[in-house]
Amino acid sequence: MITIERATRKYGALTAVSDVSLTIERGEIVGLLGHNGAGKTTLMKMLTGYLEPTSGTIRVGGADVVADRIAVQKQIGYLPENAPLYPEMLVQEYLLMMAELRGVPAERREKAVSVAATRTGLGQHLVRAIRTLSKGFRQRVGIAQAIVHEPGLLVLDEPTNGLDPVQIEPIRALIRRLGKTSTIILSTHILQEVEAVCDRVMIMIDGKLAADAPLKQLLASHSLRLVTLDDKDVRSQLSAVPGVRDVRAAGAEPTVAGGRAWTIAVAEDIVAGPAVIEACQRAGVRVAALSPETLTLETVFRRLQQEHVARQGVAA
């Protein structure tokens, strides 16, 4: 569905997106994460044909975004962070206008609007002025205009921006339903959003693609968390345990008085727990707890940020 090869976008001396390559297949729901200024929006604008890459190529459904921009845009439904709605228009009027702009034939427009309204839960609100709708329903109107032409690719930029917790869950459920018939790229800085709806995660840091993996794989932990009751450094003893790849000090353990925490990276498919405990006993170190490390997207994102900063420091 999407092939990006070494895409770069520069604004003068500033490189917003740097040498990004990726492939997205049909039917995937992909979360695009990154801090403000990481390059997410620039990448999506290039993907949708609103910006041309300074170098590299981007193809959607086989069409090049530079050489055949209109063919690309016909395949895409796009919800920008702030959907450009016309508050004085009725929902139906607005969606009919968008269907026309999207190239839906005149004889099919009413049906297309009806289908989009049904899929987004707007069926009972078609004759209401957009200005009278709640923020959550205005966001649904924004999604409805993005799918009215039944695109193969749906690009959503911060789709729950400004919504309260009650409004967020229906939008997430809607995105999951839409993912059954379209490829979806969801750009957000809300990590829980990605965990709730996405199959795959791409993380951008300073214009570069720092991670790209299925969500389950990204959160899979091959590490143990050890808490000891002694202040003794056990890195040398634990590093000698078969299957242990790395041992890192994780600081004091607040839940155990005087406790010290360690993160132990182990080889995949290796059960190292019993040997770790035995190594601690031989070293005369008392073990308070040993458990698999639980990863969240926040943990992964923070670790990638720290690694990026460390590399920048070395390069400097």
C-alpha positions in Angstrom: 0.0 0.0 0.0 2.7 2.5 1.0 6.4 2.5 0.2 8.7 5.2 1.4 12.4 5.1 0.4 14.9 7.5 1.9 12.5 10.4 2.2 14.0 13.6 3.5 12.4 17.0 3.9 14.4 20.2 4.6 13.3 23.7 5.4 16.5 25.7 4.7 19.1 24.5 7.2 16.5 22.6 9.2 16.0 18.9 8.4 12.5 18.0 9.5 12.5 14.4 8.2 15.8 12.6 7.6 16.3 9.5 5.4 13.1 7.6 6.4 12.3 4.3 4.7 9.3 2.0 5.4 6.6 -0.1 3.9 3.0 -0.4 5.2 0.8 -3.2 3.9 -3.0 -3.1 3.4 -5.1 -3.5 6.5 -2.5 -2.4 9.0 -3.3 0.2 11.8 -0.1 2.0 12.4 0.6 4.4 15.2 3.1 7.2 14.4 4.6 8.5 17.7 7.1 11.3 18.5 7.6 14.4 20.5 6.5 17.8 19.2 8.8 18.7 16.3 9.9 15.0 15.7 8.7 15.2 12.1 5.4 13.3 12.3 3.3 15.9 10.7 5.9 16.7 8.0 6.0 13.0 7.1 2.2 12.8 6.8 2.1 15.9 4.7 4.6 14.4 2.3 2.6 11.1 2.3 -0.6 12.9 1.4 0.9 15.1 -1.3 0.7 18.4 0.6 4.5 18.7 0.7 7.1 17.3 -1.7 10.1 15.5 -0.3 13.4 17.3 -0.7 14.8 13.9 -1.7 13.6 10.2 -1.8 10.4 8.7 -3.1 7.0 8.0 -1.6 4.4 5.8 -3.3 0.8 5.0 -2.4 -0.9 2.2 -4.2 1.9 2.3 -6.8 1.5 6.0 -7.5 4.3 8.5 -6.8 3.2 11.5 -4.7 5.3 13.9 -6.8 4.7 12.6 -10.3 1.1 11.6 -9.8 -0.2 13.6 -6.7 -3.9 13.5 -7.7 -3.9 9.7 -8.1 -2.4 9.4 -4.6 -4.8 11.8 -3.0 -7.8 10.0 -4.5 -6.7 7.0 -2.4 -6.4 8.9 0.8 -8.7 10.1 3.5 -7.1 12.8 5.7 -8.1 14.1 9.0 -5.8 17.0 10.0 -5.3 17.8 13.7 -7.8 20.7 13.4 -10.4 19.5 11.0 -11.5 22.4 8.6 -15.3 22.3 9.3 -17.8 25.0 8.4 -19.9 25.6 11.5 -22.8 27.3 9.8 -23.4 24.3 7.4 -25.6 21.4 8.1 -23.7 18.1 8.6 -25.3 16.7 5.4 -24.5 19.8 3.4 -20.9 19.7 4.4 -20.5 15.9 3.7 -22.2 16.3 0.3 -19.8 19.1 -0.5 -16.8 17.0 0.5 -18.1 14.1 -1.5 -18.2 16.3 -4.6 -14.7 17.6 -3.9 -13.5 14.0 -3.4 -14.7 13.1 -6.9 -17.7 11.0 -5.9 -20.1 10.8 -8.9 -23.3 12.9 -8.4 -25.6 9.8 -8.5 -23.6 8.2 -5.7 -23.1 11.2 -3.3 -26.2 10.8 -1.2 -25.5 7.1 -0.7 -21.9 7.8 0.1 -22.9 10.4 2.7 -25.4 8.1 4.2 -22.8 5.3 4.5 -20.2 7.6 6.0 -22.7 9.0 8.5 -23.8 5.5 9.6 -20.2 4.3 10.1 -19.4 7.4 12.2 -22.6 7.4 14.2 -23.9 10.7 12.7 -27.1 9.3 11.2 -29.3 11.2 13.6 -27.4 14.5 13.2 -27.3 15.0 9.5 -29.7 18.0 9.5 -28.1 19.7 12.5 -25.7 22.7 12.1 -22.1 21.7 12.8 -21.8 24.5 15.3 -24.5 22.9 17.5 -22.5 19.6 17.8 -20.3 18.6 20.7 -16.6 18.5 20.2 -16.8 14.7 20.0 -19.4 14.7 17.3 -17.6 17.5 15.3 -14.6 15.1 15.4 -16.8 12.4 13.9 -17.8 14.8 11.1 -14.1 15.3 10.4 -13.7 11.5 10.2 -16.8 11.2 8.0 -15.4 13.6 5.4 -12.2 11.6 5.4 -14.0 8.3 4.5 -16.9 9.6 2.4 -15.1 8.4 -0.8 -14.1 5.1 0.7 -10.3 5.5 0.6 -7.9 2.7 0.9 -5.7 4.7 3.2 -6.9 6.8 6.2 -4.5 9.3 7.8 -5.5 10.6 11.2 -3.6 13.4 12.9 -4.4 13.6 16.6 -7.9 12.2 16.1 -8.9 12.6 19.8 -7.3 16.1 20.2 -9.3 18.1 22.8 -11.8 15.3 23.7 -12.6 14.4 27.2 -12.3 10.8 28.5 -16.0 10.1 27.8 -15.7 11.2 24.1 -12.4 9.4 23.5 -13.5 5.8 23.7 -16.2 6.0 21.0 -13.6 7.6 18.6 -11.1 4.8 19.4 -13.8 2.2 18.8 -14.7 3.9 15.5 -11.0 3.8 14.4 -10.8 0.1 15.2 -13.9 -0.5 13.0 -12.5 1.5 10.2 -9.3 -0.5 10.3 -11.2 -3.5 9.1 -11.6 -2.0 5.7 -8.8 0.6 5.4 -5.1 1.0 6.1 -4.8 3.6 8.9 -1.9 5.8 10.0 -2.6 7.4 13.3 -0.3 10.2 14.4 -0.5 11.1 18.1 1.5 12.0 21.2 -0.9 10.1 23.4 0.8 6.8 24.0 -2.4 5.1 25.4 -4.1 5.9 22.1 -1.6 3.7 20.2 -1.8 0.9 22.7 -5.6 0.9 22.4 -6.0 0.7 18.7 -2.7 0.0 16.8 -1.1 -3.2 15.5 2.2 -1.6 14.7 4.2 1.4 16.1 6.7 3.7 14.4 8.6 6.2 16.7 10.2 9.3 15.3 12.9 11.2 17.1 14.4 14.4 15.6 13.3 13.5 12.1 14.6 10.0 12.1 12.7 6.7 12.4 13.9 5.4 15.7 11.7 2.3 15.9 9.3 0.4 13.7 7.8 -2.9 14.9 4.6 -4.7 15.8 3.2 -3.4 19.1 3.5 -6.8 20.8 7.1 -7.2 19.7 8.0 -3.6 20.8 6.6 -4.3 24.3 8.0 -7.8 24.6 10.5 -7.8 27.5 13.5 -10.1 27.6 14.6 -8.6 30.9 14.2 -9.4 34.6 13.8 -6.9 37.4 15.9 -7.8 40.4 15.5 -6.1 43.8 18.1 -6.8 46.4 18.2 -6.0 50.1 21.9 -5.2 50.0 23.9 -2.4 48.5 26.5 -4.7 47.0 27.3 -4.4 43.3 26.3 -7.8 41.8 27.0 -7.0 38.1 30.0 -9.2 37.8 28.4 -12.2 39.4 25.2 -11.9 37.4 27.0 -11.2 34.1 28.5 -14.7 34.5 25.1 -16.4 34.5 24.5 -18.3 31.3 22.0 -16.4 29.1 22.5 -13.0 30.8 23.4 -10.4 28.2 23.6 -7.3 30.3 23.1 -6.0 33.9 22.2 -2.4 34.6 21.7 -0.6 37.9 18.2 0.8 38.1 18.7 2.8 41.3 17.0 2.6 44.7 13.8 0.6 45.0 11.2 2.8 46.8 8.9 -0.1 47.7 11.7 -1.9 49.7 13.5 -0.1 52.5 17.2 -0.1 51.6 16.5 -2.0 48.4 18.4 -1.7 45.2 17.0 -2.5 41.7 18.7 -4.1 38.8 17.6 -4.7 35.2 18.9 -7.9 33.7 18.7 -8.5 30.0 18.6 -12.2 29.1 18.7 -14.0 25.8 15.4 -14.9 24.2 13.9 -18.3 25.3 16.3 -18.5 28.2 14.9 -19.1 31.7 17.6 -17.4 33.9 15.6 -16.7 37.0 16.8 -19.7 39.2 20.4 -19.2 38.2 20.2 -15.4 39.0 18.9 -16.2 42.5 21.7 -18.8 43.0 24.3 -16.3 41.9 23.0 -13.8 44.4 23.1 -16.4 47.2 26.7 -17.3 46.4 27.6 -13.6 46.5 25.9 -13.3 49.9 23.2 -10.9 48.5 19.7 -11.2 49.8 16.9 -11.1 47.1 13.7 -9.2 47.8 12.1 -9.7 44.5 12.7 -11.1 41.0 10.1 -10.6 38.2 9.9 -10.1 34.4 10.2 -6.5 33.5 6.9 -5.0 32.3 7.3 -2.6 29.4 4.9 0.1 28.3 5.2 2.4 25.3 6.2 5.2 27.7 9.1 3.0 28.9 10.2 2.2 25.3 9.8 5.8 24.2 11.8 7.1 27.1 14.6 4.5 26.5 14.8 5.4 22.8 15.0 9.1 23.8 17.8 8.4 26.2 19.7 6.3 23.7 19.3 9.1 21.1 20.6 11.8 23.5 23.6 9.5 24.4 24.5 9.1 20.7 24.2 12.8 20.1 26.6 13.4 23.1 29.1 10.9 21.6 28.8 12.5 18.2 29.4 15.9 19.7 
